[in-house]
Amino acid sequence: MVEPDRSPAQPLKDSVRDLLVVLARRALGVALDKVEAVADGLEEIASRGGVATSAALGGGRALLEGRNPAWSALKAGVAALPAGITTFLVLTLILVLLLGPVLLLILLVLLLVWAVVAAIRAGR
């Protein structure tokens, strides 16, 4: 017997809605499986490729995941470098960070000397 506040078509509407939910979940599952397969394929290509390939694929994957592609490409490219080159880059970066303030101080002193010389010449 049909409840007084429900129409006879309501069970059909509920069934159609449930069917659409199940179909949407299955379609989403298939789409996610395809995305994972593509990502796995890209990782395989990156593992066989060089630095540029790894960087490009790392950036592309980050873009698909909604992350910063430039930073991810840089990290993937550095990760693909041989250990010796990576060590050299890290040591160079540390050296630049340590010597940067010293070089800036030298530049400021040179500018100050230049300004004093210019002021003395202008006063003659």
C-alpha positions, 0 to 999 in steps of 0.5 A: 500500500502506498503511503498518503504523502508519497506518490506512486512514482516516488519509488521509481524516482528513488531507484533512478537516483540510486542508479545514477549514484552507482553509475557516477561512482563507477565512472569516477573509479574508471577515470581515477584508474586511468589517471593512475595508469598514466601517472605510472607510465610517466614515472616509468618514462621519467626513471628511464629518461634524463634530467630534462625528461624527469623535470618535465614529467615532474612539473606536468604531474604536479600541474595535474595534482594542482601543485606548483609545477616549477618547484616540482620540475626543479626537484625532479630534475635535481633528483635525476642528476648524478650524486656528484653533480648534486653534491657540487650544486649543494656546496655551491649554493651553500658557498653563495649563501655564505659569501653573499653577505660578504660580497654585498658588504664589499659592494656597499663599501665600494659605493661609499668610496665612490660617493666620497670621491665624487663629493670631493671632486664636486667640491673643487 
